[in-house]
Amino acid sequence: ANREYALDIGSDLAAMGIAIEDIGEKISRDGEALRIRDAFGSVRGMAGVYLEVLEPAVKSIEDLVELPLPDVSGEGPYQEIRKFRAEHPQACLYGESFGAQDLPSTQIWEMSQFMLALYDYPDEVKQFQSRFNERMIAMSRKMVEAGADVIMIYDDYGTTGAPLTSVEMWKEFTYPHLKRHIEAVHQAGALAMLHSCGYQMPFLEYYVEAELDILQSLQPKAGNDFQTAHEKFGDRLTFCTGVDVQRGEMMTPEELRDDI
């Protein structure tokens, strides 16, 4: 319904979601609260804007190494893409995938433990990131085969005013997997879009080097300078910006129009 609504109001893109069957089918009750176990094995609370992780699937480096990853070969989610493509042949459809840093560090494992593991168990982390990335690439390829024009890779690299890790560590642990994912999307015949929150300025040259097509979004309050970024990289990278939701509810209608 959301896809239809987006197209009805003039959206250029329609989201096709994440092509993992039963991504969150196990709902239980904990007293008055509802809980859900996601496809990676983490328990989430069903309240608020996000389904916050209450109990991560991984609690040790051994858990990370042995973690089973969800099956992405089932045809159900891809049939949904094929059906929507047939109904809307002129629409631009994007499928959603994950990068090798954010989801493992925020939804599969607790962030501080993941960050410490970059120092304490670098080989094991790299092996997991590679295994995880290959599974996500397989999903991305199948979404393109089913009719997706764009693959959006979710992977937050920044916080307000700074990267989450040093750029050097990002280049060592994450960048090779991002680059490979982008290459695979291009080989499949689609465009690659990266969703990455927070401060992005130090990464822009590497996005261009990896031939990323679209960056979404570039949050102004996180310290990003859109004018500088566009002047330097706008001929090689498309910036998919948006309304500044960090202050959007406090804007007047005139301020909102000016922001856009």
Phi, psi and omega in degrees: 000321180296324179295314179299316180297317180301316179291322181298325182268008172099015179296145176278342184232150173233127183278135180254001175078194184257127187273060174238122180290143178055044183296339177201063190266348189261089182264134179224171180245133175240091188067238178270353186261148175263141179235153178222136176261119186277180186293341179266352178102001178276145178264130183239152173270135182266078179197155176079192182288317181250155171276086188295139178285123178260327180220101182293151180294330184253132178234358180205166179295329177295320176299319181297315182298322187264359186299123174286138180261150183296149177287130178247012185268347180298144187276346184307303181298326181286330175296325177298320178294315180299318181296314181293323177298317180296324181282335184226069186297337182267352184283153173264115184255138174236136174263157185248133180226178182238147172272180190269002183247305192292306184297315176300327186268348183236339186236337177262322180227157176290137192301313183297325179291321177296316181297319176296325180294335176301327178272317189277327184224057186300321182294317181294320178296316180297320179295318178294315180301320179295315179296316179297315183297320179296324178293319179292323176297318178300319178294318180299316180300316181292326176294321178294317177302326182280346176132002179288135178270333184225142170248121175266120179263117179272120179196098181283130180244350186231162168239194181287114175082001183199156171290159176288328172233172172296153178299325180298316179290322176300317179296326181283315189265322192250319187303317180303325181285322175298314181299317180294321179296316178299314179300318181294320178297316178296317179298329179283345176103019182238172174268150179253125176242133177253125168264119179216118182279166173082198185289121187244349189305319182291344185265346190302318182297328180282328173298317179295317179300322180280358179065035171299139181274315189221135172249129179224123355243191179233090188289120181294323183284351175276357179105006181280140179252097185298319182299313179296316181298316182291320180297323184275324188234359187297340178278352182233352182217129177272131178258117177263090183271191181188188178290137178287094185290344178292341176224008186301320182290343180264357181279149167282163176305323180292318179295323178296316178297319179296322180297318178294000000 
